[in-house]
Amino acid sequence: MDGQAASRSHTGTKPPQRLFIPGPTDVLPEVLEAQVAPMIGHRTPEFEALFARCEARLRRIFETEQRVFILASSGSGLQEAAIRNGVGGRVLNFVNGAFSQRWHQVSVGCGKEAIRVDLPWCTAVKPEQVAQALEEALADGPVDAITVVHNETSTGVISPVEAIVQAVRALSPETLVLVDAVSSFGGTRIPFDAWDLDVCLTSSQKAMAVPPGLAFAAVSDRAMARAERVQGRGWYFDFLLLERYRQRNTTPATPALSLMRALSQQLDHIFQEGLDNRYARHRRLAERSQAWALSRGLGLMAEEGYRSPTVTTVENTLGLDIGHMNRFLQERGMQVANGYGPYRGKAFRIGHMGEVLDQDLERLLDALDEYLQQHGEVRS
Ligand SMILES: *Cc1c(COP(=O)(O)O)cnc(C)c1O
């Protein structure tokens, strides 16, 4: 398969660089190159065709018959959109890591009555926990939405979103389920309609392996009906306005044309690989990373049974100097991510999302083994 992204794109003197960080991820050379085509007007049939091709294929990946919005922003922008359009009254934010905490910050920042439910980091959000917190909140009146992160990139935990939706529907059919799938979409299956989600958003630069700057969200009819009743939706992220333009295969404001060309090129590649193959590859890379860590006496931060298919958070039980280790890797053209926030130095993260292939990961693990042999005694 054609996937040696950076090694073909860098023709200079530096060694090819491979990113094993949880975004941005390496982009295929033909996807990078798609961005250099000359500009066209965005009120043209040519642009509308590009938009339609992108949106239809994103709907296939989301497995939805509803709608997908494509925005020029990072994923955080669509978190704000989801809150502004989906929440008039109260929202329940489930926090089990840094990015789910961002859902809360966005909710508060948009002036919503946001109830924060703290759960232990490195564990998944469980349907029973959602049911309990929602039941308590419902005693004081309706809850417009709950927020969860599908794949907590800070800890490497994936949460059982399908079961969470079922728990919410059983208690309160009107409560929207807003899901941040920034670091899972494109790396693992998210059947939006079958799971009955309301908003599921992602960014271009993670498992989708498109340069940063685009965000996509599948949005349910239920969420659209809510938006009609919610005030203060703003303009740029107004779902109703976006929908009117989407129906004509375009966007209200100037789209990120070059990035959409990159997206279209990458979608060609994704369907060439095949979605099932792509998801299986991510699962294989995750299992390989987990097995490697455990066999080297390192730990895994994420709760067993809920380990991410796209990022492995390795517990630094050997007391390695992660900065030193990463400099060693960088000399060999590779890079992992340090632990996030409170886990800095205590963990490191292997991003194996997007276009990372089995042989790429083997090269990284070989280099890590070399480092462990030379510096295994180094203590941070
Ligand atoms: C990277 C990330 C974000 C932030 O996305 P941006 O595109 O940088 O706004 C949000 N949530 C999760 C789970 C992420 O991994």
The ligand as an ORCA input file, in Angstrom:
! r2SCAN-3c Opt
* xyz 0 1
  C      -6.877     17.466     19.431
  C      -8.154     17.331     20.177
  C      -9.031     18.405     20.335
  C      -8.706     19.765     19.849
  O      -8.897     19.823     18.492
  P      -8.456     21.105     17.672
  O      -8.620     20.641     16.265
  O      -7.032     21.391     18.071
  O      -9.362     22.217     18.049
  C     -10.238     18.184     20.964
  N     -10.565     16.986     21.425
  C      -9.768     15.921     21.292
  C     -10.200     14.598     21.829
  C      -8.530     16.064     20.667
  O      -7.721     15.004     20.537
*
